[in-house]
Amino acid sequence: MSRAKWKGPFISNQLLLDCKKAKSLKKPEIYTKSRNSTIVPFLINLTIYVYNGKTFSKVKITEQMIGHKLGEFSPTRKKFSFKKKKKKKKKWEKKKNTKFKIKIKKKKKK
């Protein structure tokens, strides 16, 4: 279900204050943990660092993002990939390649 239209889009109060400060100071970077805040036209051309549970990921706001949530552009999970295994050497290859060198110490006669 979507949010009721009469309520308007949700934007965290702290995020709004930070955006106003950033625009007045011409500082385009903002750090936030509010992944559920909706992107509105007021945020265009700002760079917002969104917390994904471990690190802050960089999100540059463009016009196509309006109406979406900040959390949609900050993935929380890593991509899974299988690790390649090393080929095991066969038993006969191990024996073939090993060389034993025995050093014999000679005693000096006095």
VOBA-1610 file (N, C-alpha, C; in pm, whole numbers, padded with zeros to 5 digits, always signed):
BEGIN
Met+00083-00119+00000Met+00000+00000+00000Met+00087+00124+00000Ser+00040+00225-00072Ser+00113+00351-00075Ser+00059+00445+00033Arg+00131+00549+00055Arg+00092+00648+00155Arg-00026+00730+00103Ala-00114+00771+00193Ala-00232+00849+00155Ala-00188+00983+00094Lys-00254+01025-00012Lys-00216+01148-00081Lys-00236+01272+00005Trp-00338+01272+00090Trp-00364+01391+00170Trp-00254+01413+00274Lys-00176+01307+00308Lys-00066+01322+00403Lys+00058+01384+00338Gly+00077+01361+00210Gly+00196+01412+00142Gly+00314+01317+00160Pro+00425+01344+00092Pro+00541+01254+00101Pro+00610+01267+00237Phe+00665+01155+00284Phe+00737+01157+00412Phe+00881+01199+00389Ile+00925+01298+00465Ile+01065+01341+00466Ile+01102+01365+00612Ser+01211+01309+00654Ser+01254+01325+00792Ser+01286+01472+00820Asn+01249+01520+00939Asn+01270+01661+00974Asn+01419+01696+00975Gln+01501+01603+01024Gln+01645+01629+01029Gln+01703+01642+00888Leu+01653+01559+00795Leu+01699+01566+00657Leu+01661+01700+00593Leu+01540+01748+00620Leu+01497+01879+00568Leu+01588+01992+00619Leu+01617+01989+00749Leu+01704+02092+00807Leu+01844+02087+00746Asp+01896+01966+00729Asp+02030+01951+00671Asp+02033+02000+00526Cys+01926+01974+00450Cys+01920+02018+00310Cys+01917+02170+00300Lys+01841+02233+00388Lys+01834+02380+00387Lys+01970+02441+00420Lys+02039+02380+00519Lys+02173+02429+00555Lys+02271+02408+00440Ala+02262+02292+00376Ala+02354+02260+00266Ala+02334+02354+00148Lys+02209+02388+00118Lys+02182+02480+00006Lys+02231+02621+00038Ser+02214+02665+00164Ser+02257+02801+00200Ser+02409+02811+00207Leu+02475+02703+00251Leu+02621+02703+00262Leu+02690+02655+00135Lys+02610+02615+00036Lys+02660+02559-00090Lys+02749+02437-00065Lys+02708+02357+00031Lys+02776+02232+00062Lys+02684+02120+00015Pro+02714+02055-00097Pro+02621+01959-00156Pro+02621+01819-00094Glu+02692+01795+00018Glu+02696+01663+00077Glu+02621+01658+00209Ile+02535+01556+00223Ile+02455+01538+00343Ile+02462+01391+00382Tyr+02481+01361+00511Tyr+02480+01224+00561Tyr+02348+01199+00633Thr+02283+01086+00602Thr+02155+01054+00666Thr+02137+00904+00682Lys+02059+00867+00783Lys+02021+00727+00802Lys+01875+00705+00764Ser+01808+00809+00719Ser+01666+00803+00686Ser+01646+00747+00545Arg+01641+00613+00536Arg+01622+00548+00407Arg+01478+00557+00359Asn+01384+00583+00449Asn+01243+00585+00412Asn+01193+00723+00372Ser+01283+00821+00363Ser+01243+00955+00318Ser+01223+00957+00167Thr+01118+01026+00123Thr+01087+01037-00019Thr+01168+01150-00081Ile+01211+01129-00205Ile+01287+01232-00277Ile+01189+01331-00339Val+01207+01458-00309Val+01121+01565-00360Val+01206+01660-00445Pro+01144+01746-00526Pro+01220+01837-00614Pro+01318+01929-00539Phe+01294+01953-00412Phe+01382+02038-00331Phe+01524+01979-00320Leu+01536+01846-00335Leu+01664+01777-00314Leu+01748+01760-00440Ile+01699+01806-00556Ile+01770+01784-00682Ile+01907+01853-00678Asn+02007+01785-00737Asn+02147+01828-00747Asn+02222+01823-00614Leu+02167+01757-00514Leu+02240+01737-00389Leu+02300+01597-00389Thr+02408+01580-00316Thr+02467+01448-00296Thr+02436+01407-00153Ile+02364+01296-00140Ile+02324+01248-00008Ile+02390+01113+00017Tyr+02457+01099+00131Tyr+02517+00972+00170Tyr+02416+00898+00258Val+02367+00785+00207Val+02261+00709+00275Val+02323+00588+00344Tyr+02289+00566+00470Tyr+02343+00455+00548Tyr+02276+00325+00508Asn+02356+00221+00479Asn+02297+00093+00439Asn+02311-00014+00547Gly+02346+00025+00667Gly+02362-00070+00777Gly+02507-00094+00811Lys+02596-00061+00721Lys+02740-00079+00744Lys+02819+00046+00708Thr+02793+00099+00589Thr+02864+00218+00542Thr+02765+00316+00480Phe+02812+00434+00451Phe+02731+00533+00381Phe+02760+00523+00232Ser+02655+00504+00152Ser+02673+00498+00007Ser+02627+00630-00055Lys+02700+00673-00156Lys+02678+00803-00218Lys+02562+00797-00318Val+02466+00889-00305Val+02352+00897-00396Val+02342+01040-00448Lys+02357+01057-00578Lys+02343+01188-00642Lys+02200+01199-00690Ile+02126+01298-00641Ile+01984+01313-00671Ile+01964+01379-00808Thr+01882+01312-00893Thr+01848+01366-01026Thr+01696+01375-01038Glu+01649+01431-01148Glu+01505+01451-01168Glu+01428+01320-01179Gln+01491+01216-01234Gln+01421+01088-01251Gln+01394+01018-01118Met+01460+01059-01011Met+01445+00994-00880Met+01328+01048-00799Ile+01265+01154-00843Ile+01158+01217-00766Ile+01043+01118-00745Gly+00998+01107-00620Gly+00888+01016-00585Gly+00937+00882-00530His+01065+00851-00548His+01120+00727-00494His+01176+00752-00354Lys+01209+00644-00284Lys+01268+00655-00151Lys+01420+00653-00161Leu+01487+00712-00063Leu+01634+00715-00062Leu+01692+00574-00052Gly+01626+00487+00021Gly+01675+00351+00042Gly+01680+00267-00085Glu+01605+00305-00187Glu+01604+00228-00312Glu+01737+00239-00386Phe+01814+00343-00357Phe+01938+00367-00429Phe+02062+00332-00346Ser+02040+00269-00232Ser+02150+00229-00145Ser+02131+00081-00109Pro+02192-00011-00185Pro+02171-00154-00159Pro+02231-00197-00025Thr+02159-00286+00043Thr+02203-00332+00175Thr+02274-00466+00169Arg+02261-00538+00059Arg+02321-00671+00048Arg+02428-00673-00060Lys+02528-00757-00038Lys+02634-00774-00137Lys+02589-00871-00244Lys+02648-00860-00361Lys+02619-00957-00466Lys+02691-01087-00433Phe+02622-01199-00451Phe+02679-01329-00419Phe+02751-01385-00540Ser+02869-01441-00517Ser+02942-01508-00625Ser+03015-01627-00567Phe+03019-01736-00642Phe+03088-01855-00597Phe+03238-01833-00608Lys+03312-01888-00513Lys+03456-01879-00518Lys+03510-01995-00600Lys+03610-01968-00680Lys+03671-02074-00760Lys+03762-02156-00671Lys+03752-02287-00686Lys+03836-02378-00607Lys+03963-02410-00684Lys+04069-02433-00608Lys+04195-02473-00669Lys+04187-02621-00705Lys+04250-02658-00814Lys+04252-02798-00853Lys+04346-02873-00761Lys+04299-02988-00713Lys+04382-03072-00627Lys+04476-03155-00713Lys+04599-03171-00664Lys+04692-03256-00736Lys+04661-03402-00706Lys+04681-03486-00804Lys+04658-03628-00785Lys+04772-03687-00704Lys+04746-03803-00644Lys+04845-03865-00555Lys+04974-03896-00628Trp+04965-03948-00749Trp+05086-03986-00821Trp+05168-03863-00862Glu+05101-03748-00881Glu+05175-03626-00913Glu+05253-03576-00793Lys+05196-03592-00675Lys+05264-03548-00555Lys+05392-03629-00534Lys+05383-03762-00551Lys+05498-03849-00530Lys+05606-03823-00636Lys+05564-03797-00753Lys+05657-03777-00864Lys+05740-03649-00845Asn+05679-03547-00794Asn+05745-03418-00783Asn+05831-03403-00658Thr+05812-03487-00560Thr+05888-03472-00437Thr+06022-03543-00450Lys+06125-03476-00408Lys+06260-03534-00411Lys+06319-03524-00272Phe+06372-03632-00229Phe+06432-03634-00097Phe+06583-03629-00113Lys+06642-03538-00045Lys+06787-03526-00047Lys+06838-03553+00093Ile+06927-03648+00101Ile+06983-03682+00230Ile+07128-03637+00231Lys+07161-03560+00327Lys+07297-03512+00341Lys+07366-03596+00448Ile+07478-03647+00412Ile+07555-03727+00507Ile+07673-03643+00553Lys+07684-03630+00681Lys+07793-03554+00736Lys+07910-03648+00761Lys+08025-03610+00711Lys+08144-03689+00731Lys+08218-03639+00854Lys+08262-03735+00932Lys+08337-03697+01051Lys+08483-03677+01014Lys+08538-03576+01066Lys+08680-03548+01042Lys+08764-03628+01139Lys+08867-03688+01086Lys+08959-03765+01171Lys+09070-03675+01221Lys+09101-03689+01345Lys+09207-03607+01403Lys+09334-03682+01417
//
